[in-house]
Amino acid sequence: MTVRKRKRHAPEFKAQVALQAYRGYKTINQLACEHGITAVQIGQWKRQLLKQVPELFGRANPDINPDELTAPLYQEIGRLKMELDWLKKKSDSIK
């Protein structure tokens, strides 16, 4: 008896087959015969695709606090405003 190794499919291949199954131009059984994989596997990939699609359009990093992103920018604006005010005073005193 020979031991068969499990096939590992690339994520791109899985996505392509899952999209074909979702589109419905061919039945899952037709796709299984065409690609040499089981219909159950294609069904699992299709479910996984449909489950993860909403996350694709969701927020990429929900753990990031918007205040953490904007605080350094406001500090920089404040610093630049102070420098501008200082330069205006210096230029007025020179005239």
C-alpha positions as CSV (number, residue, x, y, z in Angstrom):
1,M,0.0,0.0,0.0
2,T,1.4,3.4,-1.0
3,V,0.9,6.5,1.1
4,R,-0.4,9.5,-0.8
5,K,0.8,12.9,0.2
6,R,-1.8,15.6,0.6
7,K,-1.9,18.2,-2.1
8,R,-1.2,21.7,-1.1
9,H,-2.9,24.3,-3.3
10,A,-1.8,27.9,-3.7
11,P,-4.1,30.5,-2.2
12,E,-4.5,32.0,-5.7
13,F,-5.7,28.7,-7.0
14,K,-8.1,28.3,-4.1
15,A,-9.5,31.8,-4.7
16,Q,-9.9,31.2,-8.4
17,V,-11.8,28.0,-7.9
18,A,-13.9,29.5,-5.1
19,L,-14.8,32.4,-7.3
20,Q,-15.8,30.1,-10.2
21,A,-18.0,28.1,-7.8
22,Y,-19.6,31.3,-6.6
23,R,-20.3,32.6,-10.1
24,G,-22.2,29.4,-10.9
25,Y,-21.3,29.2,-14.6
26,K,-20.4,25.6,-13.9
27,T,-21.6,23.2,-11.2
28,I,-19.3,22.3,-8.3
29,N,-19.0,18.8,-9.7
30,Q,-17.9,20.1,-13.1
31,L,-15.3,22.3,-11.4
32,A,-14.2,19.3,-9.3
33,C,-13.6,17.1,-12.4
34,E,-11.9,20.0,-14.2
35,H,-9.5,20.8,-11.5
36,G,-9.0,17.3,-10.1
37,I,-10.2,18.0,-6.5
38,T,-13.3,17.0,-4.6
39,A,-16.6,18.8,-4.7
40,V,-16.5,18.9,-0.9
41,Q,-13.2,20.8,-1.0
42,I,-14.6,23.3,-3.5
43,G,-17.7,23.8,-1.3
44,Q,-15.4,24.5,1.7
45,W,-13.4,27.1,-0.2
46,K,-16.6,28.7,-1.4
47,R,-17.9,29.0,2.1
48,Q,-14.6,30.4,3.3
49,L,-14.6,32.9,0.5
50,L,-18.1,34.1,1.3
51,K,-17.3,34.3,5.1
52,Q,-14.2,36.4,4.6
53,V,-15.4,38.8,1.9
54,P,-17.0,41.3,4.4
55,E,-13.7,41.5,6.3
56,L,-12.0,42.6,3.0
57,F,-14.1,45.8,3.0
58,G,-14.0,46.3,6.8
59,R,-11.5,48.3,8.7
60,A,-7.9,46.9,8.2
61,N,-6.6,47.6,11.7
62,P,-9.5,48.0,14.2
63,D,-7.1,48.2,17.1
64,I,-5.6,51.5,16.0
65,N,-6.9,54.5,17.9
66,P,-7.6,57.6,15.7
67,D,-6.4,59.9,18.5
68,E,-3.0,58.1,18.4
69,L,-2.7,59.0,14.7
70,T,-3.8,62.6,14.9
71,A,-2.1,63.6,18.2
72,P,1.4,63.9,16.6
73,L,0.0,65.8,13.7
74,Y,-1.7,68.4,16.0
75,Q,1.6,68.7,17.9
76,E,3.4,69.4,14.6
77,I,0.8,72.0,13.6
78,G,1.2,73.7,16.9
79,R,5.0,73.8,16.6
80,L,4.8,75.2,13.1
81,K,2.3,77.8,14.1
82,M,4.6,79.0,16.9
83,E,7.6,79.2,14.5
84,L,5.5,81.2,12.0
85,D,4.3,83.6,14.7
86,W,8.0,84.0,15.9
87,L,9.1,84.7,12.3
88,K,6.4,87.3,11.8
89,K,7.4,89.1,15.0
90,K,11.1,89.1,13.9
91,S,10.3,90.3,10.4
92,D,8.1,93.2,11.9
93,S,10.9,94.2,14.2
94,I,13.4,94.4,11.3
95,K,11.3,96.8,9.3
